[in-house]
Amino acid sequence: MSRGLLRYARLNRRQLITFALASAVINGIITASVGAWLAQTYNTYQSRRQAIAAIAHLVYERRTRAGMVASAIRRNAEVEEVRHRKQAYDEAYVDWNKNMMLNLFAIREAAGDLNVSSLEPVFEDYLVSALADIDRCITKAYDARIANADAKAILEQCRMPELHQYVLDCGATFTNELYKMTQLTFVPFTGEFAKTKALAEQRIRGFCVEKALAPAPAAPSSPDMPTASAPAPQPAAASTSAISAPTK
């Protein structure tokens, strides 16, 4: 019967073998290509997730260690404890700054942008800026504590509690939305990523931009502190003709 089918299809044995070999080669190429694409997609997903996890780790570590320094200052802890916590904070500060460009690259990759992502200015101008404000506040308060000055007043003046909470809200939203954008999917060209990205940008701006803290007001001068009096107005310069020539 099989020979009859071959005769009916006008195929000889050599043609059948050639067709089978060609089909096997094509199937192998397709299978290898699909397998390589799936492996690359999964590896990209893993690297993006690890990069976002690293950003979250650095944000929370720096925020937590800054809060520990502020806590030690508020409760009048021993100077050695304050120094130990400040040293740990400085290490987190160094780790943050040496990974700054890697963080920007991770944001760019998670957002699917080849050049600068629209989320990078929000990250630098708001989250990074708030962390810099915390650093200035902590450093100034620490120096005052070492000098036995009023460090608590400095923490209140630079609004450390509000900055600490803002970094938590903005940082948590930022990393959470980046995490969502790195969701693993094997179905391309559906437009779902664009929707996820637009919603992520909206939420990030809602917590980081719209809820950003206003600049701290300038500290009023103490009434007990003498202020420099304004210089007395100087008389107008006399005309050239009115100036007598100097005597020898």
Summary of the structure (lengths in Angstrom):
residues: 248
radius of gyration: 33.4
end to end distance: 139.3
largest distance: 139.3
contacts: 613
relative contact order: 0.09
helix: 72%
strand: 0%
